Amino acid sequence: MYQNLVIQKYIAGLYQEHRRWLYVWLYQKLGSAERAEDVLQDTFTKLLSQKNILQLEQPKAFLTTVAKRILIDYSRHNKIEQAYLAHLEQQQFCNEISPEKILIAIQLLEQLAALLEKLPERTQKIFIWHYLDGEKLNYIAEKLEVHPKTVHNELVKALLHFQQRMPALNDET
C-alpha cells in the first residue's frame, strides 16, 4: 500500500516536471492538440504498470520511448482499421453492412492487434508483412534470412495464438 502511494507521487512529480515538453513533442509529431493530449495521458497511465519505475535514471528518455511505442500502437491500429475499410470498399460491401457491424469488426481487429503485440517481434513482423502488406512467404523468408517453413510455422503459431484467446473467431456469425 505504501509502495503504491510512493509510486503515484513519483509519477505525479514526473507529470508535473515533464508534461509540457512531452506535449509539445507529441503535438509536433501529430499536428493535433487532442491526439497529443491523448497520447500524453496514455504515456503517463502506462507508467503505473511499469516495474522498477522508482529507479528511472533518465526519465525524459524513458517517457519518449513509452510515447513512441504508443504512437506505433496507434499507427498499427489505424492501419488495421484502414485496411479493413479499404477491403470493404473494394468488395462493395459498405452499403450492405450496418455501422454497428463495422464498429464490431473494428473492435475485433483492435483486439487482434492487442494480441499481436503479445507475440515475439519476429512473429509480429511476419504476420503484418503477410496479412497486411500481402507479402509472400518466400519473400518474407528471404527478408529475414530464414527458411520459408520457419515463416509458415510462425504464421501458424500466430493464428493459433489468436484462436485460443478469441473464441469469437471460432463462432460463425
N, C-alpha and C positions, 0 to 999 in steps of 0.2 A: 504494500500500500504506500509506504513512504517512498519507495523507489519510483512508483508511478507519478507521484507528486513532483519529485525531483525532475523526472523526465519531462513532464508537462511544463514546468517552469523553465527548464533549459530550452525547450522548443519555442516557448513564448519569447524568450530572450533572443533566440535566433531569428524569429519572425520580426521582432522589433528592429534588430540590427541589419537584417539582410533583405527585408521585404522590398524596399524601394528599388535597389539596383536590380534585383531579380525581376521585378515587374517591368522595369524599363527594358531589360534584356529580352524578356518574353514578348513585350509589345513590338520591339524592333523585328523579332523573328516572325511574329504572327500578323502584325498590322491591325490587330483588333484588341481594343481595351477589354471587351468582355471575355474573349478567349484567353487573353493574357492573365486576367484575374482568375479564371477557372483553373488554368494550369498552375498558377501560383498557389492557389488553395490546395490543389491536389498534391503539389510538391510537399507542402508542409504537413498535410494529412498523412502522406506516405512515411514521413519521419517517425510517426507514432509506432509503426510496426518494425522499425529498424533496430537490430540488435547492436549493442555497444555504441549507441548514439552519444553517450556521455564522453566517449573517448575520441570524438572528432578532433583531428588536428588542423584540418583545412576546411572549415565549414562552407566557404564560398565555392570551392571546387566540388565539394560533395553535393551542395544544392544544385549546382549547374548540371552535374551528372544525373541527378534524380530528375530534374526538369527535362533534360534531353531525352531520357528514357520515356517520360510521359508523353512528350511530343511525338516520339517514334510510335508509341502505342496508339495515340490519336490518329496518326497518319495511317497506320495499318488498318484501324477500324474504318477510317474514311475510305481507304482503298477497297476494302471488302464491300462496304455499302455501295460505293460507286460501281464496282464490278457487277454486283447483283442487279442494281438498277439498269445498268447498260445491257446486261443479259436479258432482262425483262423487256426492255425496249426492242432489242434485237429480235426477240421471239414474238413481239407484238402482243404481249400478254397484259400490258399495263391497263388497257381498257377493261379487261376481264377480271382483274384482281382488285379486291377492295383495299382501301388504305390500311384497314386493320390487319389484313393478311400480309401486306407489305411490311408493316411495323413488326409483326410477329416474326417474319423472316429475317428482318434486320436484327432483331433482338437475338434470334438464334445464331446468326452469324457473329454477333458480338460475343456470345458465349463460346463459340468455336474459337474465336480469336484469343479469348482469355485462356482457354485450354491449350491452344497452340503455344502460348508463352511458357507453359509448364514443361514443354518438351525440350530436349537438348537443342542447342543453337543450330547444329548441322541439320537436324531433322526439321526444324522450323524453316530453314532456308530451302531445303529440298521440297517441302510441302508448298511453300509460297511460289517457288520457281515453277513447279509442275502445274499446280492447280490455279494459280492466279496469273502467272506470266505465260502459261501454256508451253513451257519448255519440255522437250522430250527427255526421257530418262538417260539416253546415251549422252546427250549434250550436258546434262547436269553431272553425270559421272565424269566426263572429261574436265568440266569446270572444277570439280572437287578432287580430281585425280584419284578416283576410286572406281571400283568395278560397278557396272550397271546393276548387277544383282544387289549390291550394297544399297544403292539408291532405291531399288524396288523394296527391299526389306525395311528401309527407313520409312517409306511411304506406308507400308502395311502396318508398322508399329504406330504411326501417327493415326491412321484410320481406326485401329483397334483402341487406341487411347481415347479417341472421340466417342466411339461406340459404347465403351464401357462407362463413360462418365456422363453421357447424354442419352438417356433412354428414349427421349422424344425422337431421336434419329431413327430408332427402330420401329416407331409407330407408322402405320400407313394412314396418312390424312388426306 
